[in-house]
């Protein structure tokens, strides 16, 4: 289960709205081994695409060095889908290389009649996708 604060949830959704119609992407870092998302880090979608996201390699290197210096790890890796449901695509699955991370997808399209901004979380390990419950809390 992903437990995330309302503030972080809202920041991720706001980023998806701001970058629409392009996919938004970013990371929420937390203390190593805690599994607790704490620090919101919006990233630039280097692909600038409505159907694909890509972290800029220099930005990603800088981020990992910064997290290492702060004893953090990527707890949540998020991105948005602008025209499809919030479910990992084959490309998303192939690029998922953090087995301990929660992969959050936000859809900015109403694909199921439930309205925009589906917020779903998945574990992706060795190509296997498992959806998990999301619990939004006021604070940890």
C-alpha positions in Angstrom: 0.0 0.0 0.0 1.1 3.5 -0.8 0.5 6.0 2.1 0.9 9.6 0.9 0.0 12.9 2.4 -2.8 15.0 0.9 -0.3 17.7 0.2 1.9 15.4 -1.9 -1.1 13.9 -3.6 -2.3 17.4 -4.6 1.2 18.5 -5.8 1.4 15.5 -8.1 -2.1 16.1 -9.5 -1.3 19.9 -9.9 1.8 19.0 -11.8 -0.2 16.7 -14.1 -2.7 19.6 -14.7 0.1 22.1 -15.4 2.0 20.0 -17.9 -1.2 18.8 -19.8 -1.4 18.1 -22.7 2.2 16.8 -22.3 2.9 14.0 -19.8 4.2 15.2 -16.4 6.8 13.3 -14.5 8.7 13.4 -11.2 9.9 11.8 -8.0 8.9 11.9 -4.4 12.0 11.1 -2.3 12.1 9.8 1.2 14.6 8.6 3.8 16.4 5.5 2.7 14.5 2.4 4.0 11.5 4.3 5.3 9.1 3.8 2.5 7.8 7.2 3.3 7.4 9.8 0.5 8.4 13.2 1.8 10.1 15.5 -0.7 8.3 16.4 -4.0 10.6 16.8 -6.9 8.8 17.7 -10.2 11.0 16.9 -13.2 10.9 18.2 -16.8 9.6 15.8 -19.4 12.6 15.9 -21.8 10.4 14.3 -24.5 7.8 17.1 -24.2 5.2 14.6 -25.5 1.6 13.9 -24.8 2.2 10.1 -25.2 5.6 9.6 -23.6 7.8 10.8 -20.8 11.5 10.8 -20.4 13.7 12.2 -17.6 16.5 14.4 -18.8 19.7 12.3 -18.2 21.6 15.2 -16.6 18.7 16.1 -14.4 18.3 12.5 -13.3 22.0 12.2 -12.5 21.9 15.4 -10.5 18.8 14.2 -8.6 20.3 10.8 -7.7 23.5 12.5 -6.4 21.4 14.9 -4.4 19.3 12.0 -2.9 22.5 10.1 -2.1 23.9 13.2 -0.3 20.6 13.5 1.7 20.3 9.7 2.5 17.2 9.6 0.4 15.8 7.2 -2.2 13.0 7.5 -4.8 9.9 6.3 -2.9 7.4 7.4 -5.6 8.1 7.8 -9.3 5.1 9.4 -11.0 4.0 10.5 -14.4 0.7 11.3 -16.1 -1.2 9.8 -19.0 -3.1 12.4 -21.0 -5.4 10.3 -23.1 -5.4 6.9 -21.5 -6.3 5.4 -18.2 -3.8 5.5 -15.3 -2.2 2.1 -16.0 1.4 1.4 -16.9 2.0 1.1 -20.6 4.5 -1.5 -22.1 7.0 1.4 -22.3 6.4 2.4 -18.7 7.0 -1.2 -17.6 10.2 -1.6 -19.6 11.6 1.6 -18.0 10.7 0.7 -14.5 14.0 0.0 -12.8 13.4 0.8 -9.2 11.8 -2.3 -7.7 11.3 -0.7 -4.3 9.4 2.3 -5.7 5.7 3.0 -6.0 4.9 3.9 -9.6 2.1 6.5 -9.5 0.1 7.3 -12.6 -2.3 10.1 -12.9 -4.7 10.2 -15.8 -5.8 13.6 -17.0 -8.4 12.0 -19.3 -11.8 10.7 -18.3 -11.4 7.2 -19.6 -13.9 5.4 -17.3 -16.6 7.9 -16.7 -15.3 8.5 -13.1 -13.9 11.9 -14.1 -10.5 13.2 -14.7 -7.4 12.7 -12.5 -7.4 9.1 -11.6 -4.6 8.6 -9.1 -3.3 5.0 -9.0 -0.2 3.3 -7.7 1.6 0.2 -8.9 4.6 -1.9 -8.0 6.6 -3.0 -11.1 9.1 -5.7 -10.5 10.8 -7.6 -13.3 8.1 -6.6 -15.7 5.2 -7.7 -13.4 2.7 -5.0 -12.6 0.7 -5.1 -9.3 -1.8 -2.4 -8.4 -1.8 -1.4 -4.8 -4.1 0.6 -2.6 -3.5 4.3 -2.1 -4.2 5.8 1.3 -4.2 9.6 1.5 -3.5 11.0 5.0 -3.3 14.5 6.5 0.2 13.8 8.0 2.5 10.9 8.9 
